[in-house]
């Protein structure tokens, strides 16, 4: 996800997306360990998206 897409989402949907991405990362970890992962860059993309979401949530709480 791009930064401008994440900024347009509300807090509840951001938290839901973060949970969804963490579940996806767990599945990606299992596939990488078992050797089934074809596109290993998805793990990095998910990790960075989670970091972007958490950063925005912290910025919003500090702005209030």
N, C-alpha and C positions, 0 to 999 in steps of 0.2 A: 504494500500500500504506500501511496505517496503521502507526503506530509500534509498537503492541502486537503486530501481526502480524510485524513485522520482528524484534522482540526474542525471539520464540519460535523463530526459525530458528537452526540451527547455522552455524558459520563457513563450512563448505564450501558449503552451499546459498546463503548470503549472497553469496559470491564468484561462484557460478554465476549468481545473479540479477543481479548487477552487470554481468557480461559480457553477459547477455541484454539488459539495458536499454541498454547502450552500442550494441549492434548495432541495437536498435530506434531509438535516437536517430539513428544514421547514416542509416537508411532514412527517418526523418522529416525529416532535414535535406535529403535529396535531393528528397523530395516537396515540401517547402516552397519550395525554389529553383525547381523546375520548375513550380510553381503548382498542383499537384494536391492539396495538403494542404487538407482540409476542416476538420478539427478541430485547430487549431494549438495548443490548450492541452495536448495530449498530450506535446509536447516539454518544456514546463515541468514537467509531472507526472513525467516520466521523470527529468529532471535533479534534481528535488528528492528523488525516491526514491533515486537513486544517492548523493546527499549524506547522506541518512539512514543508508543502509547503511554507507558509509565511516565516518561518525561512530560508529556502534555498534561496528564492527570496531576502531577506535582505542581506544574506551573499554574494550573487552574485553581488549586487549593491555596497556593500562596498569593494569588491575585485577589482573592476574596478577602 
